[in-house]
Amino acid sequence: MRKSKMKNIVTVLLVVVTLFVNVVGCTKSTDTTESKPNVENGTTNSDTKAKDSIQVGIVLPTKDEPRWIQDQTRFSAILDEAGFTYQILFSQGSSATEKSNVETLVSKGIKVLIICPQDTSAVGAAVQLAKDAGVKVIGYDRLITGTDALDYNVGFNSESVGVAQGQYLIDNATGTGNPLYLYAGALSDENAFVFFKGAWSVLQPKIADGTFVIKNSEEAKKVQDILELTREQMASILGQITTDWDFNVAKSKAEAHLTSARAADKGGVYVLAPNDGTARAIADVFAIDKDVTSYVITGQDAEKASIQYVIDGKQSMTVLKDTRMLTDAAVAMAKQILNNEKVVVNSEYDNGAKKVPMNQLPVLSVTKDTVKEYIFDSGYYEASEFTGLQ
C-alpha cells in the first residue's frame, strides 16, 4: 500500500478515535473496583440506586498480559469521565472464574456487560446468565460463538489481521523453498481461527507454488494444496501449532521445533507468530540458533516491548489494533444502550446461533518504516519511551 494512502488511513483512524472520545468521555478501573456515583450533567443520582449498584460491568481475560492492563486503564479513564458507575474483573484464564465474575456483576445491578471471553465458546453460560437477568451483553474484541444471548460485538476485522501478517511474510520473501514456521493462538479462542484463516488465505498459494515450505506442522502439510480449509482441518493444524497465547508455551514449542529441525530446514526463515508476546518469545529462540541466519517474524497488538523489538530489528512487524478505538467504541455502545438510543453498528458476524450486530474496526501494519507515523505521530505511544530512534 502506498505511503500516501496509508497516511489517509491513519488520519481516518484518528478522526474516529476523536469522535468516540467526544461521544463517550473517559475511565477508572480496578479488579476490586469501588463503585462511583453516577453523575450526568453535573448531577448525582446515586440516591436512586442501591449502595453497591453499578451500571457497567467489564470482564477481561487476564491481568497477566500488557494488552489487557492497557485496556483496563483506558476503560477506567473513559467511564470516569462519562460519569458511569462500573466494575472491571479478570477471569485469569478460567471459565469458572469468568462465570463467577458475571454473577458478581449481575448481583450489583449492571445494565450492560462488556465481556472479552477467555474461551469464546465456553463463555455461553455466563452470557446467558447475564441475558436472563435483563442485561445487555456486548462481546469485546474476541468473537463469542454458539449463543443467541449475545446482543452486540465490538472488535477489529480479525481476518484482516492474519492477511496482514501473511502478506508481510510474502512481501519479504524471495526465491523458493523458504522455510516457514507456523504458530497460532489458543484453540479456545475463536479469533485464533479467524487470524489463521486470514493468514492461510494469502500464504497457501505461496506454499503451493513453492515459495514457502512448511517445516513444523505435518497437519498443515497434509492440506497445503487446499485454499479454503474446513473447521476440522484448521483445528488439526492449530492443535499442533497453538501457543495458547502463552509466552512460555511459545518458547518451548519453538525450541522443540528447532531442535528437531535439520540445519537445511533453517537458514533464512519466515515465522507466522500470532501476537506480540508469542512473537518475542519465538524470536528470542530463533535468534540464538546457530543455523538460523535470519528470520522474518510477525506479531499483533503493538505492545511497547514489541515496538522496541521492531525498532531494534528483533521483530519484523506488528499489527496495530488501536485499542483506544476499541474501548471507546465499546463504551459508546454502552452509553447508547443506557440512554435508550439507537446502537450504531457497521457489520455483523454469524456466531453459529445468530447473526450478531457488530461495530468492526480497521487494523494497520507497523514496521520499522511505519512506526513513527502509526505509533508516535498518532500519539499511541511517546517516542521518548523508546531507544534507538534516529
C-alpha positions as CSV (number, residue, x, y, z in Angstrom):
1,M,0.0,0.0,0.0
2,R,1.4,3.4,-0.9
3,K,2.5,5.7,1.9
4,S,0.0,8.5,0.9
5,K,-2.8,6.0,1.1
6,M,-1.6,4.7,4.5
7,K,-1.4,8.3,5.8
8,N,-5.1,8.8,4.8
9,I,-6.0,5.6,6.7
10,V,-4.2,6.9,9.8
11,T,-6.0,10.2,9.5
12,V,-9.3,8.5,9.3
13,L,-8.4,6.4,12.4
14,L,-7.6,9.4,14.4
15,V,-10.8,11.1,13.4
16,V,-12.8,8.0,14.5
17,V,-10.9,7.9,17.8
18,T,-11.7,11.6,18.4
19,L,-15.4,11.1,17.6
20,F,-15.7,8.2,20.0
21,V,-14.0,10.2,22.7
22,N,-16.3,13.1,22.2
23,V,-19.3,10.8,22.4
24,V,-18.2,8.9,25.4
25,G,-15.8,10.9,27.6
26,C,-13.1,8.8,29.6
27,T,-12.4,6.0,32.8
28,K,-11.2,4.4,36.2
29,S,-10.6,0.7,36.6
30,T,-9.6,-1.9,39.1
31,D,-10.3,-5.6,39.6
32,T,-11.6,-4.8,43.0
33,T,-13.2,-1.6,41.9
34,E,-15.2,0.7,44.1
35,S,-18.5,1.9,42.8
36,K,-18.6,5.6,41.8
37,P,-21.7,7.8,41.8
38,N,-23.4,8.2,38.5
39,V,-23.0,11.8,37.5
40,E,-24.8,13.1,34.4
41,N,-24.9,16.8,33.5
42,G,-23.4,17.7,36.8
43,T,-26.0,15.9,39.0
44,T,-25.7,12.8,41.2
45,N,-28.4,10.2,41.1
46,S,-26.7,7.7,43.4
47,D,-29.6,8.1,45.9
48,T,-31.9,6.3,43.4
49,K,-29.5,3.3,43.3
50,A,-28.5,0.6,45.8
51,K,-25.3,1.3,47.7
52,D,-23.2,-1.1,45.6
53,S,-25.2,-0.8,42.4
54,I,-23.2,-0.3,39.2
55,Q,-24.2,0.4,35.6
56,V,-21.5,-1.2,33.5
57,G,-19.7,-4.5,34.2
58,I,-16.5,-5.4,32.4
59,V,-14.8,-8.8,32.3
60,L,-11.4,-9.2,30.7
61,P,-9.4,-12.4,30.2
62,T,-6.3,-11.9,32.3
63,K,-4.3,-9.2,34.0
64,D,-1.0,-11.1,33.2
65,E,-0.7,-9.6,29.7
66,P,0.1,-5.9,28.9
67,R,-2.7,-5.7,26.4
68,W,-5.5,-6.2,28.9
69,I,-3.9,-3.9,31.6
70,Q,-3.8,-1.2,28.9
71,D,-7.5,-1.8,28.1
72,Q,-8.3,-1.7,31.8
73,T,-6.7,1.7,32.2
74,R,-8.4,3.1,29.1
75,F,-11.8,1.8,30.3
76,S,-11.3,3.4,33.7
77,A,-10.5,6.8,32.2
78,I,-13.4,6.8,29.7
79,L,-16.0,5.6,32.2
80,D,-14.9,8.0,34.9
81,E,-15.2,11.0,32.6
82,A,-18.5,9.8,31.3
83,G,-19.8,9.5,34.9
84,F,-20.8,5.9,34.8
85,T,-20.6,3.5,37.8
86,Y,-18.6,0.4,36.8
87,Q,-16.5,-2.6,37.9
88,I,-13.7,-4.4,36.0
89,L,-12.9,-8.0,36.8
90,F,-10.4,-10.5,35.3
91,S,-11.1,-14.2,34.6
92,Q,-7.4,-15.3,34.8
93,G,-7.9,-18.0,32.1
94,S,-10.7,-19.7,34.0
95,S,-14.2,-20.2,32.6
96,A,-15.4,-20.8,36.2
97,T,-13.9,-17.5,37.4
98,E,-15.4,-15.8,34.3
99,K,-18.9,-17.0,35.2
100,S,-18.4,-16.1,38.8
101,N,-17.4,-12.6,37.7
102,V,-20.5,-12.2,35.7
103,E,-22.6,-13.4,38.6
104,T,-21.0,-10.8,40.8
105,L,-21.6,-8.0,38.4
106,V,-25.2,-9.1,37.8
107,S,-25.8,-9.1,41.6
108,K,-24.7,-5.5,41.6
109,G,-27.4,-4.5,39.2
110,I,-25.4,-3.9,36.0
111,K,-27.4,-2.9,32.9
112,V,-24.6,-3.5,30.4
113,L,-22.0,-6.2,30.4
114,I,-18.8,-5.8,28.3
115,I,-17.0,-9.1,28.1
116,C,-13.9,-10.4,26.4
117,P,-14.0,-14.2,27.0
118,Q,-11.0,-16.3,27.8
119,D,-12.8,-19.2,26.0
120,T,-15.1,-18.0,23.1
121,S,-17.5,-20.9,23.2
122,A,-17.4,-21.8,26.9
123,V,-18.5,-18.3,27.8
124,G,-22.0,-19.0,26.6
125,A,-23.3,-19.9,30.0
126,A,-22.1,-16.7,31.5
127,V,-23.5,-14.7,28.7
128,Q,-26.9,-16.4,29.1
129,L,-26.8,-15.7,32.8
130,A,-26.5,-12.0,32.1
131,K,-29.1,-12.0,29.4
132,D,-31.6,-13.8,31.7
133,A,-31.1,-11.0,34.2
134,G,-32.1,-8.4,31.6
135,V,-28.5,-7.2,31.0
136,K,-27.4,-6.2,27.5
137,V,-24.3,-8.0,26.5
138,I,-21.5,-6.6,24.4
139,G,-18.8,-9.0,23.2
140,Y,-15.5,-7.3,23.3
141,D,-12.6,-8.0,20.9
142,R,-12.9,-11.8,20.7
143,L,-15.8,-13.3,18.7
144,I,-18.2,-15.2,21.1
145,T,-19.7,-18.2,19.4
146,G,-22.6,-20.6,19.9
147,T,-25.0,-18.4,21.9
148,D,-28.0,-16.3,20.9
149,A,-27.8,-14.4,24.2
150,L,-25.2,-12.0,22.8
151,D,-26.6,-8.6,21.8
152,Y,-23.6,-6.8,20.2
153,N,-19.9,-7.1,19.4
154,V,-17.1,-4.6,19.2
155,G,-13.9,-5.8,17.5
156,F,-11.4,-5.5,14.8
157,N,-11.5,-7.2,11.4
158,S,-9.8,-10.3,12.7
159,E,-9.3,-11.9,9.3
160,S,-7.5,-8.9,8.0
161,V,-5.0,-9.3,10.9
162,G,-4.0,-12.6,9.5
163,V,-4.0,-11.3,6.0
164,A,-1.6,-8.5,7.0
165,Q,0.7,-10.9,8.8
166,G,0.8,-13.4,5.9
167,Q,1.2,-10.7,3.3
168,Y,4.2,-9.3,5.2
169,L,5.9,-12.6,5.0
170,I,5.2,-12.9,1.3
171,D,6.4,-9.3,0.6
172,N,9.7,-10.1,2.3
173,A,10.4,-13.4,0.7
174,T,12.5,-14.1,-2.4
175,G,13.0,-17.2,-4.5
176,T,11.6,-20.6,-3.5
177,G,12.0,-23.1,-0.7
178,N,11.9,-20.6,2.1
179,P,11.4,-22.4,5.5
180,L,8.0,-21.4,7.0
181,Y,7.2,-21.9,10.7
182,L,3.6,-21.6,11.7
183,Y,2.2,-20.6,15.1
184,A,-1.3,-19.8,16.3
185,G,-3.3,-18.6,19.3
186,A,-5.4,-20.7,21.6
187,L,-7.8,-23.3,20.4
188,S,-10.3,-21.9,22.9
189,D,-10.3,-18.5,21.1
190,E,-12.4,-18.1,18.0
191,N,-10.2,-15.2,16.9
192,A,-7.2,-17.6,16.7
193,F,-9.1,-19.5,13.9
194,V,-10.0,-16.3,12.2
195,F,-6.5,-14.9,12.3
196,F,-5.1,-18.2,10.9
197,K,-7.8,-18.3,8.2
198,G,-6.7,-14.8,7.0
199,A,-3.0,-15.7,7.0
200,W,-3.7,-19.0,5.2
201,S,-5.7,-17.3,2.5
202,V,-2.6,-15.4,1.3
203,L,0.1,-17.9,2.3
204,Q,-1.4,-21.0,0.8
205,P,-0.9,-20.0,-2.8
206,K,2.7,-19.3,-2.0
207,I,3.1,-22.6,-0.2
208,A,1.5,-24.4,-3.2
209,D,3.9,-22.7,-5.7
210,G,7.0,-23.5,-3.6
211,T,7.8,-20.0,-2.3
212,F,7.4,-21.4,1.2
213,V,7.9,-24.8,2.6
214,I,6.2,-25.7,5.9
215,K,8.7,-27.0,8.5
216,N,6.8,-27.5,11.8
217,S,3.3,-28.9,11.1
218,E,2.5,-32.2,9.5
219,E,-1.2,-31.3,9.6
220,A,-0.6,-28.2,7.6
221,K,1.5,-30.1,5.1
222,K,-1.4,-32.5,4.5
223,V,-3.7,-29.7,3.3
224,Q,-1.1,-27.4,1.8
225,D,-2.8,-27.6,-1.6
226,I,-6.2,-26.5,-0.2
227,L,-7.1,-22.8,-0.1
228,E,-10.3,-22.9,1.9
229,L,-9.9,-25.2,4.9
230,T,-12.7,-26.8,6.9
231,R,-13.1,-26.1,10.6
232,E,-11.8,-29.5,11.4
233,Q,-8.7,-29.1,9.2
234,M,-7.9,-25.8,10.8
235,A,-8.4,-27.3,14.3
236,S,-6.0,-30.1,13.4
237,I,-3.3,-27.6,12.4
238,L,-3.9,-25.3,15.4
239,G,-3.7,-28.3,17.7
240,Q,-0.1,-28.7,16.6
241,I,1.0,-25.1,16.5
242,T,-1.1,-23.5,19.3
243,T,0.8,-21.2,21.7
244,D,-2.3,-20.9,24.0
245,W,-1.4,-17.2,23.9
246,D,1.3,-18.1,26.4
247,F,4.9,-16.8,26.2
248,N,6.3,-19.9,27.8
249,V,4.3,-22.3,25.6
250,A,5.5,-20.4,22.5
251,K,9.1,-20.5,23.7
252,S,9.0,-24.2,24.4
253,K,7.3,-25.0,21.1
254,A,9.8,-23.0,19.1
255,E,12.7,-24.7,21.0
256,A,11.2,-28.1,20.2
257,H,10.8,-27.3,16.6
258,L,14.3,-26.0,16.1
259,T,15.8,-28.9,18.0
260,S,14.1,-31.4,15.7
261,A,14.7,-29.5,12.5
262,R,17.7,-30.1,10.3
263,A,20.2,-27.4,9.5
264,A,18.7,-27.4,6.0
265,D,15.3,-26.5,7.4
266,K,16.7,-23.3,8.9
267,G,18.8,-20.7,7.3
268,G,16.7,-17.7,6.4
269,V,13.3,-18.5,7.9
270,Y,9.8,-17.0,8.0
271,V,7.7,-17.2,11.1
272,L,3.9,-16.6,11.4
273,A,3.6,-15.6,15.1
274,P,0.0,-14.8,16.2
275,N,0.7,-11.9,18.7
276,D,3.4,-9.8,20.2
277,G,4.0,-11.8,23.4
278,T,4.5,-15.1,21.5
279,A,6.4,-13.3,18.7
280,R,9.1,-12.0,21.2
281,A,9.4,-15.5,22.8
282,I,9.7,-17.2,19.5
283,A,12.1,-14.6,18.1
284,D,14.4,-14.9,21.1
285,V,14.6,-18.7,20.4
286,F,15.3,-18.3,16.7
287,A,17.8,-15.5,17.3
288,I,20.2,-17.8,19.2
289,D,20.0,-20.8,16.9
290,K,23.4,-21.0,15.1
291,D,21.7,-22.5,12.0
292,V,19.2,-19.6,11.6
293,T,20.9,-17.0,9.6
294,S,18.0,-14.6,9.6
295,Y,14.3,-14.5,10.4
296,V,11.2,-12.6,9.5
297,I,8.5,-12.7,12.1
298,T,5.0,-11.3,12.5
299,G,3.1,-10.0,15.6
300,Q,0.0,-8.3,16.8
301,D,-1.1,-5.8,19.4
302,A,1.7,-3.2,19.1
303,E,2.8,-3.8,22.7
304,K,5.5,-1.5,23.9
305,A,8.0,-4.3,24.3
306,S,7.4,-5.3,20.7
307,I,7.6,-1.8,19.3
308,Q,11.1,-1.7,20.9
309,Y,11.8,-5.1,19.2
310,V,10.7,-3.7,15.9
311,I,13.0,-0.7,16.3
312,D,15.8,-3.0,17.3
313,G,15.2,-5.4,14.4
314,K,14.3,-8.3,16.6
315,Q,10.6,-8.4,15.5
316,S,9.7,-7.6,11.9
317,M,6.2,-6.2,12.2
318,T,3.2,-6.0,14.5
319,V,-0.4,-5.4,13.6
320,L,-1.8,-2.4,15.3
321,K,-5.4,-2.7,16.6
322,D,-5.7,0.7,18.1
323,T,-7.3,-0.3,21.4
324,R,-8.2,3.3,22.1
325,M,-10.8,2.9,19.3
326,L,-11.9,-0.4,20.7
327,T,-12.5,0.7,24.3
328,D,-14.1,4.0,23.1
329,A,-16.4,2.1,20.7
330,A,-17.5,-0.3,23.5
331,V,-18.3,2.4,25.9
332,A,-20.0,4.5,23.2
333,M,-22.2,1.4,22.6
334,A,-22.9,1.0,26.3
335,K,-23.8,4.7,26.6
336,Q,-26.3,4.3,23.7
337,I,-27.9,1.4,25.4
338,L,-28.1,3.1,28.8
339,N,-29.6,6.2,27.2
340,N,-32.1,4.1,25.1
341,E,-30.5,5.4,21.9
342,K,-30.0,3.6,18.6
343,V,-26.9,1.4,18.8
344,V,-24.5,2.1,16.0
345,V,-23.1,-0.9,14.1
346,N,-21.5,-1.3,10.7
347,S,-21.4,-5.1,10.2
348,E,-22.4,-8.4,11.6
349,Y,-21.0,-11.9,12.1
350,D,-22.5,-15.3,12.3
351,N,-21.6,-16.9,15.6
352,G,-23.4,-20.2,14.9
353,A,-26.5,-19.3,16.8
354,K,-27.4,-15.9,15.4
355,K,-26.1,-13.0,13.3
356,V,-24.6,-10.6,15.9
357,P,-24.7,-6.9,15.1
358,M,-21.1,-5.6,15.2
359,N,-19.0,-2.5,15.1
360,Q,-16.0,-3.6,13.2
361,L,-12.8,-1.6,13.3
362,P,-9.8,-1.5,10.9
363,V,-6.1,-2.5,11.5
364,L,-2.6,-1.2,10.5
365,S,0.7,-2.9,9.9
366,V,3.6,-1.4,11.9
367,T,7.2,-1.9,10.7
368,K,10.4,-0.1,11.3
369,D,9.5,2.1,8.3
370,T,6.0,3.0,9.6
371,V,6.5,3.0,13.4
372,K,7.0,6.8,13.6
373,E,3.9,7.5,11.6
374,Y,1.5,5.0,13.1
375,I,2.7,4.9,16.7
376,F,4.5,8.1,17.6
377,D,2.8,10.7,15.3
378,S,-0.6,9.3,16.2
379,G,0.1,9.6,19.9
380,Y,-0.3,5.9,20.6
381,Y,3.0,5.9,22.4
382,E,5.5,8.6,23.2
383,A,8.8,8.4,21.2
384,S,10.7,9.2,24.4
385,E,9.7,5.8,25.9
386,F,11.9,4.0,23.3
387,T,15.6,3.8,22.5
388,G,17.4,3.5,19.1
389,L,15.3,6.1,17.3
390,Q,17.0,8.4,14.8
